[in-house]
Amino acid sequence: MPTVRRLAHEFLDRRGLTTIFGNPGSNELPFLAELPAHFRYVLGLHEGAVVGMADGYAQATGRPVLVNLHAAAGSGNAMGALTNAVYSRSPLVLTAGQQVRTAIGPEAMLANVDATQLMRPLVAWSGEPSCAADVPRSLAQAVFEAELHRRPSYLSVPYDDWAAELDETATLDRGVQKGLAPSEAQLDALAASVAAAKNPALVLGGDIDATGLFDRAVAVAEHLDLPVWVAPSPHRLPFPNRHRLFRGVLPAGIAPVSAALTGHDLVLVLGAPVFRYHQHVPGAYLPEGTRLIQVTDDFGAAARAPMGEALVADPAPVIEALLAKVPARATPAGYSATPEPRIGATALHPEQVFAALRDTQAAGTRYVVESTSTNSAWWRQMDLRRAGSYFFPAAGGLGFGLPAAVGVAMGDPDRPVVGVIGDGSANYGITALWTAAHYRVPVTFVILRNGVYGALRWFGELLGTPDVPGTEIPGLDFTAIAAGYGVEATTVTGEEDLRAQLKATPDGPRLIQVDTEPTTPE
């Protein structure tokens, strides 16, 4: 008779979940035993880095990925990174080892007390099998829940379950699919609204890029000659940022969004919540006379929106309907030139760094960015024209950048990957350097070192609290840290040296530390 472990491994194999990101403890060893030879186990040295790598991997591949955590402590370590995966809608299947069943009630060491509640409300589903015979079905549910909701799921399994023997009938060989096609009447009504609008605008969210609709979004914007904004706080770039129709990233405040959309009688939002605000700047949600229609397959995003109308549907057929049903207003496409970068007085300005990246890196480079204080400089200098070019921590949780860059590079080794990380952010996911070195992941880390938490200083000004402690972080040397983890590293201070370093093609990970002037998001 097969064991639960064998049935689980066979199910994961059939579903293509053969890459596992993890940091094992004693409770997890029985699941990892007898792992098929073609499975790949990617070791991270901290669970936050493990989830960050898996998040990047899932976003790069567009597929679910298995994460193996250690009981309650390891799951707790992962929760900060999990917030980013939730808002990037990454289908992570989180599994955690649990004490043997007889030890859970007495709360023996490493028992995960009330395990199903630990990761809520972050995960879409959380479970613990009622008995060993229910483990294969529960594992399948965890995978399907992550796929259907495009959100992490969590399964806690007592470790004595894995060796239990089950009848062959416990084998699961099934699939679950989701279809959210809008009706023809809904498509006709939406197309009529767009056609009748005098001055419509398009707002695109990260789901457009995540679901492979980048090029179709460009096509519909050009077909209708619509000005395009990216929804606030983007974790992906759904539209070329130097396209003549691109108007920028909407600000993350209520009143500023309303001001930006003034003059448009219809705002069509595809693949985004409306909206993910950050700094509290109250005001009218929409300008007077503006109608907003949101199209999303995220039920929660549609239900919690404070304004507008929502159509819960896959944006893909909506885009195709607009192309087919609304007469073209097309004019020639074009791209704007980048402005000259600002020059730093005492160190390189971040714009000089980003201009160097733009000029030296291949057009298809994927950038994983975690430098919040340099957002304005980033969008002024970069020229991103391909799908899957930009990744950012979706919930703003620090520690995403270094691990996610490793995960993105492992998920798609055919495109170069550059992590652009602030010196404050880098410390939260620093152990990812070891994984990059151990697996020889060809990723370039560019660390912007300015010695301060720039975004905090900016927020301090917004909140009228400019004199708070804890915003300075002097004395960090990431080249020494990287060397300790086995990553080749160098420091550059001048622009010519930076460009020369960036032109080199690594066959493994490398880190470039660049001293930069402090800036603010503006």
C-alpha positions as CSV (number, residue, x, y, z in Angstrom):
1,M,0.0,0.0,0.0
2,P,1.3,3.5,-0.8
3,T,2.1,6.0,1.9
4,V,0.5,9.4,2.3
5,R,3.9,10.8,1.4
6,R,4.1,9.0,-1.9
7,L,0.6,9.9,-2.8
8,A,1.4,13.5,-2.0
9,H,4.6,13.5,-4.1
10,E,2.8,12.0,-7.0
11,F,0.0,14.5,-6.9
12,L,2.5,17.4,-6.8
13,D,4.3,15.9,-9.7
14,R,1.2,15.7,-11.8
15,R,0.4,19.3,-11.0
16,G,3.9,20.5,-11.9
17,L,4.7,21.6,-8.3
18,T,8.2,20.1,-8.4
19,T,10.1,23.1,-7.2
20,I,9.9,23.6,-3.4
21,F,11.1,26.6,-1.6
22,G,11.7,26.0,2.1
23,N,13.6,26.1,5.3
24,P,13.0,22.7,7.1
25,G,12.6,21.9,10.7
26,S,12.1,18.5,12.4
27,N,8.4,18.5,11.7
28,E,9.0,18.8,7.9
29,L,11.6,16.0,7.5
30,P,9.0,13.2,7.1
31,F,7.4,15.0,4.1
32,L,10.8,15.7,2.4
33,A,12.0,12.1,2.8
34,E,12.1,10.1,-0.4
35,L,11.5,13.2,-2.5
36,P,11.6,12.2,-6.2
37,A,15.0,12.9,-7.8
38,H,13.6,15.3,-10.4
39,F,12.1,17.6,-7.7
40,R,14.1,20.7,-6.9
41,Y,14.4,21.9,-3.3
42,V,15.5,25.5,-2.9
43,L,16.8,26.2,0.5
44,G,16.4,29.7,2.1
45,L,18.0,30.6,5.4
46,H,15.0,32.5,6.7
47,E,11.3,31.9,6.1
48,G,10.7,35.5,5.0
49,A,13.3,35.1,2.3
50,V,11.8,31.7,1.4
51,V,8.4,33.2,0.8
52,G,9.9,36.2,-1.0
53,M,11.7,33.9,-3.4
54,A,8.6,31.8,-4.0
55,D,6.6,35.0,-4.6
56,G,9.1,36.1,-7.3
57,Y,9.2,32.6,-8.8
58,A,5.4,32.4,-9.0
59,Q,5.1,35.8,-10.6
60,A,7.8,35.0,-13.2
61,T,6.3,31.6,-14.1
62,G,2.6,32.5,-13.6
63,R,2.2,29.1,-11.9
64,P,1.6,27.9,-8.3
65,V,4.6,27.1,-6.3
66,L,5.0,25.0,-3.1
67,V,6.5,26.5,0.0
68,N,7.5,24.3,3.0
69,L,7.6,26.1,6.4
70,H,8.5,25.0,9.9
71,A,5.5,24.7,12.2
72,A,4.3,27.9,14.0
73,A,7.6,29.7,14.4
74,G,8.6,29.3,10.7
75,S,5.1,30.3,9.6
76,G,5.3,33.4,11.8
77,N,8.6,34.3,10.3
78,A,7.1,34.1,6.9
79,M,4.0,36.3,7.5
80,G,5.7,39.6,6.7
81,A,6.7,38.4,3.2
82,L,3.3,36.7,2.9
83,T,1.5,40.1,2.9
84,N,3.3,41.0,-0.3
85,A,2.3,37.6,-1.9
86,V,-1.4,38.2,-0.9
87,Y,-1.6,41.6,-2.7
88,S,0.4,40.4,-5.7
89,R,-2.1,37.6,-5.9
90,S,0.6,35.0,-6.1
91,P,-0.7,31.4,-5.8
92,L,1.6,30.1,-3.2
93,V,0.8,26.8,-1.6
94,L,2.2,27.0,1.9
95,T,2.7,23.8,3.8
96,A,3.8,23.5,7.4
97,G,4.9,20.6,9.6
98,Q,2.8,19.9,12.7
99,Q,3.6,17.9,15.7
100,V,2.3,14.3,15.9
101,R,-1.4,14.3,16.5
102,T,-1.2,13.1,20.1
103,A,1.2,16.0,21.0
104,I,-0.9,18.9,19.6
105,G,-3.4,19.0,22.5
106,P,-0.8,19.1,25.3
107,E,1.0,21.8,23.3
108,A,4.3,19.9,23.1
109,M,7.3,21.7,21.8
110,L,6.8,22.7,18.1
111,A,3.0,22.1,18.2
112,N,1.2,24.5,16.0
113,V,-1.7,25.5,18.3
114,D,-4.9,26.1,16.4
115,A,-2.9,25.9,13.2
116,T,-5.8,26.8,10.8
117,Q,-6.1,30.2,12.4
118,L,-2.5,31.2,12.4
119,M,-2.2,32.6,8.8
120,R,-5.7,34.0,8.7
121,P,-6.9,36.5,7.4
122,L,-4.0,36.6,5.0
123,V,-4.5,33.3,3.2
124,A,-7.5,32.4,1.0
125,W,-7.8,29.1,2.7
126,S,-6.3,27.4,5.7
127,G,-6.6,23.8,6.8
128,E,-5.4,20.8,8.8
129,P,-6.5,17.3,7.7
130,S,-8.8,15.6,10.2
131,C,-6.9,12.3,9.8
132,A,-4.0,10.8,7.8
133,A,-6.4,9.5,5.1
134,D,-7.5,13.1,4.5
135,V,-4.0,14.5,3.8
136,P,-4.0,13.9,0.0
137,R,-7.4,15.5,-0.5
138,S,-6.4,18.4,1.7
139,L,-3.2,19.0,-0.2
140,A,-5.2,19.0,-3.4
141,Q,-7.6,21.5,-1.9
142,A,-4.7,23.8,-0.9
143,V,-3.4,23.7,-4.5
144,F,-6.8,24.4,-6.0
145,E,-7.7,27.1,-3.6
146,A,-4.5,28.9,-4.4
147,E,-5.1,28.6,-8.1
148,L,-8.8,29.6,-8.0
149,H,-8.4,32.6,-5.7
150,R,-4.9,33.6,-7.0
151,R,-3.9,33.9,-3.4
152,P,-1.8,31.9,-1.0
153,S,-3.3,28.9,0.8
154,Y,-2.0,27.2,4.0
155,L,-1.9,23.5,5.0
156,S,-0.6,22.2,8.4
157,V,0.1,18.4,8.4
158,P,1.0,16.4,11.5
159,Y,4.3,14.7,10.7
160,D,3.2,11.2,11.7
161,D,0.6,11.3,8.9
162,W,3.2,11.1,6.1
163,A,4.2,7.5,6.8
164,A,0.6,6.2,7.1
165,E,-0.4,3.7,4.5
166,L,-3.5,4.2,2.4
167,D,-5.5,2.3,-0.2
168,E,-4.7,3.2,-3.8
169,T,-8.2,4.7,-4.1
170,A,-6.9,7.7,-2.2
171,T,-4.9,8.8,-5.3
172,L,-6.2,12.1,-6.6
173,D,-6.1,12.8,-10.3
174,R,-8.4,15.7,-11.0
175,G,-8.4,19.3,-12.1
176,V,-10.3,22.4,-11.2
177,Q,-10.8,25.3,-13.6
178,K,-12.2,28.8,-13.2
179,G,-14.2,30.6,-15.9
180,L,-15.4,34.2,-15.5
181,A,-16.5,35.1,-19.0
182,P,-18.8,38.1,-19.1
183,S,-22.1,37.8,-21.0
184,E,-22.6,39.2,-24.5
185,A,-25.0,41.7,-23.0
186,Q,-22.5,42.9,-20.4
187,L,-19.8,43.3,-23.1
188,D,-22.2,45.2,-25.3
189,A,-23.2,47.6,-22.5
190,L,-19.6,48.2,-21.6
191,A,-18.5,48.8,-25.2
192,A,-21.5,51.2,-25.6
193,S,-20.4,53.2,-22.5
194,V,-16.9,53.5,-23.8
195,A,-18.0,54.5,-27.3
196,A,-20.4,57.2,-25.9
197,A,-17.9,58.8,-23.6
198,K,-16.5,62.1,-24.7
199,N,-13.3,62.0,-22.8
200,P,-12.6,58.4,-21.5
201,A,-9.5,57.3,-19.6
202,L,-8.0,53.9,-18.9
203,V,-6.4,52.8,-15.6
204,L,-4.5,49.6,-15.6
205,G,-3.5,47.4,-12.7
206,G,-0.8,44.8,-12.0
207,D,-3.2,41.9,-12.9
208,I,-2.9,43.0,-16.5
209,D,0.7,42.1,-16.6
210,A,0.4,39.1,-14.2
211,T,-2.1,37.4,-16.5
212,G,-0.3,38.0,-19.8
213,L,-2.4,40.9,-21.1
214,F,0.4,43.6,-21.4
215,D,0.4,43.6,-25.2
216,R,-3.4,43.5,-25.5
217,A,-3.7,46.4,-23.1
218,V,-1.4,48.4,-25.4
219,A,-3.5,47.4,-28.4
220,V,-6.7,48.5,-26.9
221,A,-5.3,51.8,-25.6
222,E,-3.9,52.6,-29.1
223,H,-7.1,51.4,-30.8
224,L,-9.2,53.8,-28.7
225,D,-6.5,56.5,-28.3
226,L,-7.0,56.5,-24.5
227,P,-4.7,58.2,-22.0
228,V,-3.4,55.5,-19.6
229,W,-2.6,55.7,-16.0
230,V,-1.3,52.9,-13.8
231,A,-3.3,52.3,-10.7
232,P,-1.7,53.5,-7.4
233,S,0.9,51.5,-5.6
234,P,1.7,49.2,-8.6
235,H,3.5,45.9,-8.0
236,R,3.7,45.2,-11.8
237,L,3.9,47.5,-14.8
238,P,0.9,46.9,-17.2
239,F,1.8,49.4,-19.9
240,P,5.1,50.8,-21.4
241,N,6.1,53.8,-19.3
242,R,7.4,55.9,-22.1
243,H,4.5,55.3,-24.5
244,R,2.9,58.5,-25.7
245,L,-0.4,57.5,-24.1
246,F,1.2,56.9,-20.7
247,R,0.2,59.5,-18.1
248,G,2.1,58.1,-15.1
249,V,1.3,56.2,-11.9
250,L,-1.7,57.6,-10.1
251,P,-0.9,59.1,-6.7
252,A,-1.8,57.0,-3.7
253,G,-4.1,59.5,-2.0
254,I,-7.9,60.0,-2.4
255,A,-7.9,63.7,-3.3
256,P,-4.8,63.4,-5.6
257,V,-6.4,60.6,-7.6
258,S,-9.6,62.6,-8.0
259,A,-7.6,65.6,-9.2
260,A,-5.6,63.5,-11.7
261,L,-8.8,62.1,-13.2
262,T,-10.6,65.5,-13.5
263,G,-12.0,66.2,-16.9
264,H,-12.7,62.5,-17.8
265,D,-16.4,61.5,-18.0
266,L,-15.6,57.8,-17.9
267,V,-12.7,56.0,-16.2
268,L,-12.3,52.3,-17.1
269,V,-10.2,50.4,-14.6
270,L,-8.9,47.0,-15.8
271,G,-7.2,44.5,-13.5
272,A,-6.9,46.7,-10.4
273,P,-8.6,47.5,-7.1
274,V,-10.1,51.0,-6.9
275,F,-7.9,52.1,-5.4
276,R,-4.9,51.0,-3.1
277,Y,-4.4,54.3,-1.3
278,H,-1.4,54.9,1.0
279,Q,-1.0,58.4,2.4
280,H,-4.3,59.6,3.8
281,V,-5.3,62.7,1.8
282,P,-9.1,62.8,2.1
283,G,-11.4,64.3,-0.5
284,A,-13.9,63.3,-3.1
285,Y,-13.2,59.8,-4.5
286,L,-14.1,60.9,-8.0
287,P,-14.4,64.3,-9.7
288,E,-18.0,65.5,-10.2
289,G,-19.5,64.0,-13.4
290,T,-17.0,61.2,-13.6
291,R,-18.2,57.6,-14.0
292,L,-15.9,54.7,-13.1
293,I,-16.3,51.1,-14.3
294,Q,-14.0,48.5,-12.7
295,V,-13.3,45.2,-14.4
296,T,-11.6,42.6,-12.1
297,D,-11.8,38.9,-11.4
298,D,-11.1,39.6,-7.7
299,F,-14.4,39.3,-5.9
300,G,-13.0,41.0,-2.8
301,A,-11.7,44.0,-4.7
302,A,-15.0,44.5,-6.4
303,A,-17.0,44.2,-3.2
304,R,-14.9,46.6,-1.1
305,A,-14.5,49.4,-3.5
306,P,-15.9,52.7,-2.2
307,M,-17.1,54.0,-5.5
308,G,-18.0,53.2,-9.1
309,E,-19.5,50.2,-10.8
310,A,-17.8,46.8,-11.0
311,L,-18.0,43.9,-13.5
312,V,-16.5,40.8,-11.9
313,A,-14.9,39.1,-14.9
314,D,-11.7,38.2,-16.6
315,P,-10.3,41.4,-18.2
316,A,-9.2,39.5,-21.3
317,P,-12.6,39.1,-23.0
318,V,-13.4,42.7,-22.1
319,I,-10.3,43.9,-23.9
320,E,-11.1,41.8,-27.0
321,A,-14.7,43.1,-27.0
322,L,-13.5,46.7,-26.9
323,L,-11.2,46.0,-29.8
324,A,-14.0,44.4,-31.8
325,K,-17.1,46.5,-30.8
326,V,-15.8,50.1,-30.4
327,P,-14.8,52.0,-33.5
328,A,-11.1,52.8,-33.7
329,R,-9.9,56.3,-32.7
330,A,-6.3,55.3,-33.4
331,T,-3.4,57.6,-34.1
332,P,0.2,56.6,-34.7
333,A,1.9,55.1,-31.7
334,G,5.1,56.7,-30.3
335,Y,7.4,56.8,-27.4
336,S,8.8,59.8,-25.5
337,A,12.4,60.5,-24.9
338,T,13.8,60.2,-21.3
339,P,14.9,63.5,-19.7
340,E,18.5,64.1,-18.8
341,P,19.2,62.6,-15.4
342,R,19.6,64.9,-12.4
343,I,23.2,65.1,-11.1
344,G,24.1,64.6,-7.5
345,A,26.3,67.1,-5.7
346,T,28.0,64.8,-3.1
347,A,27.2,61.3,-4.5
348,L,25.4,59.9,-7.6
349,H,21.8,60.9,-7.9
350,P,19.5,57.9,-8.2
351,E,18.5,59.1,-11.7
352,Q,22.1,58.7,-12.8
353,V,22.0,55.1,-11.6
354,F,18.7,54.4,-13.3
355,A,19.9,56.1,-16.5
356,A,23.0,53.8,-16.4
357,L,20.7,50.7,-16.0
358,R,18.5,51.9,-18.9
359,D,21.5,52.4,-21.2
360,T,23.5,49.2,-20.3
361,Q,20.9,46.5,-19.7
362,A,19.2,44.4,-22.3
363,A,15.7,45.5,-23.4
364,G,14.1,42.4,-21.9
365,T,15.6,42.8,-18.4
366,R,13.4,42.1,-15.5
367,Y,13.7,44.6,-12.7
368,V,12.8,43.8,-9.1
369,V,12.7,47.1,-7.3
370,E,12.6,47.8,-3.5
371,S,13.7,51.4,-3.2
372,T,10.7,53.3,-2.2
373,S,12.3,56.7,-1.8
374,T,13.5,56.7,-5.4
375,N,10.2,56.0,-7.2
376,S,10.0,59.4,-8.9
377,A,13.6,59.1,-10.1
378,W,12.8,55.6,-11.4
379,W,9.9,56.5,-13.5
380,R,11.6,59.6,-14.9
381,Q,14.6,57.5,-16.3
382,M,13.4,54.0,-17.1
383,D,12.1,52.9,-20.5
384,L,10.2,49.6,-20.0
385,R,8.4,48.2,-23.0
386,R,8.0,44.5,-22.4
387,A,5.7,42.5,-20.2
388,G,7.1,41.2,-16.9
389,S,9.7,43.9,-16.6
390,Y,8.9,45.3,-13.2
391,F,8.2,43.8,-9.8
392,F,7.6,45.7,-6.5
393,P,6.5,44.6,-3.0
394,A,2.7,44.6,-3.4
395,A,1.9,45.3,0.2
396,G,4.9,47.6,0.8
397,G,6.5,45.0,3.2
398,L,10.2,45.3,3.2
399,G,12.3,42.2,2.5
400,F,10.8,41.4,-0.9
401,G,13.6,42.7,-3.2
402,L,16.6,40.5,-2.7
403,P,14.6,37.2,-2.3
404,A,12.2,38.0,-5.1
405,A,15.0,38.8,-7.5
406,V,16.4,35.3,-6.8
407,G,13.0,33.7,-7.4
408,V,12.3,35.7,-10.6
409,A,15.7,34.6,-12.0
410,M,15.1,31.0,-11.1
411,G,11.6,31.1,-12.5
412,D,12.7,32.5,-15.9
413,P,16.5,32.0,-16.5
414,D,16.1,33.2,-20.1
415,R,15.8,36.9,-19.2
416,P,18.3,38.9,-17.2
417,V,17.3,40.0,-13.7
418,V,18.4,43.1,-11.8
419,G,17.4,43.8,-8.2
420,V,17.4,47.5,-7.4
421,I,17.4,47.6,-3.6
422,G,17.7,50.4,-1.1
423,D,20.2,49.9,1.8
424,G,17.3,50.0,4.3
425,S,15.3,47.4,2.5
426,A,18.2,45.1,1.8
427,N,18.7,44.1,5.4
428,Y,15.2,42.5,5.7
429,G,16.0,39.8,3.1
430,I,19.8,39.7,3.2
431,T,19.9,35.9,3.6
432,A,18.7,35.5,0.0
433,L,22.3,36.2,-1.0
434,W,23.3,32.8,0.3
435,T,20.7,31.1,-1.9
436,A,21.8,33.1,-4.9
437,A,25.4,32.1,-4.3
438,H,24.6,28.4,-3.5
439,Y,22.5,27.9,-6.6
440,R,24.6,30.1,-8.9
441,V,21.6,32.3,-9.8
442,P,22.7,34.9,-12.5
443,V,21.2,38.0,-10.9
444,T,22.6,41.5,-10.4
445,F,21.9,43.3,-7.2
446,V,22.3,47.0,-7.2
447,I,22.3,48.4,-3.7
448,L,21.6,52.1,-3.4
449,R,23.4,53.2,-0.2
450,N,22.4,56.6,1.2
451,G,22.5,55.8,4.9
452,V,18.9,56.8,5.7
453,Y,15.3,55.5,5.5
454,G,14.4,58.0,2.8
455,A,10.7,57.1,2.6
456,L,10.3,57.5,6.3
457,R,11.9,60.9,6.2
458,W,9.4,61.9,3.5
459,F,6.5,60.5,5.4
460,G,7.7,62.4,8.5
461,E,7.4,65.6,6.6
462,L,3.9,64.7,5.4
463,L,2.8,63.8,9.0
464,G,4.4,66.8,10.5
465,T,6.9,64.6,12.5
466,P,10.3,65.4,11.0
467,D,12.3,64.8,14.2
468,V,11.6,61.2,15.0
469,P,14.5,58.8,15.8
470,G,15.5,55.7,13.9
471,T,15.7,57.0,10.3
472,E,19.5,56.9,9.9
473,I,21.4,53.6,9.1
474,P,25.1,54.6,8.6
475,G,28.0,52.2,8.5
476,L,26.6,49.4,6.3
477,D,29.0,47.7,3.9
478,F,27.1,45.3,1.7
479,T,30.2,44.3,-0.2
480,A,31.6,42.7,3.0
481,I,28.2,41.1,3.8
482,A,27.9,39.8,0.2
483,A,31.4,38.3,0.3
484,G,30.5,36.5,3.5
485,Y,27.5,34.9,1.8
486,G,29.7,34.0,-1.3
487,V,28.5,36.7,-3.7
488,E,31.0,38.6,-5.8
489,A,30.6,42.3,-4.8
490,T,32.1,45.7,-5.6
491,T,31.6,49.3,-4.6
492,V,31.3,52.1,-7.2
493,T,31.3,55.8,-6.6
494,G,31.4,57.3,-10.1
495,E,29.0,57.0,-13.1
496,E,31.6,55.7,-15.5
497,D,32.7,53.0,-13.1
498,L,29.0,52.1,-12.6
499,R,28.4,51.8,-16.3
500,A,31.5,49.7,-16.8
501,Q,30.4,47.3,-14.0
502,L,26.9,47.0,-15.4
503,K,28.1,46.1,-18.9
504,A,29.8,43.0,-17.6
505,T,27.7,39.8,-17.9
506,P,27.8,37.6,-14.8
507,D,27.6,33.9,-14.8
508,G,26.4,33.9,-11.2
509,P,25.2,36.5,-8.7
510,R,26.9,39.8,-8.2
511,L,26.3,42.8,-6.0
512,I,27.1,46.4,-6.9
513,Q,27.0,48.9,-4.0
514,V,26.4,52.5,-5.2
515,D,26.5,55.5,-2.9
516,T,23.6,57.8,-3.7
517,E,22.1,61.1,-2.5
518,P,19.0,60.8,-0.4
519,T,15.8,61.5,-2.3
520,T,12.1,61.4,-1.6
521,P,9.2,59.8,-3.5
522,E,7.8,63.3,-4.3
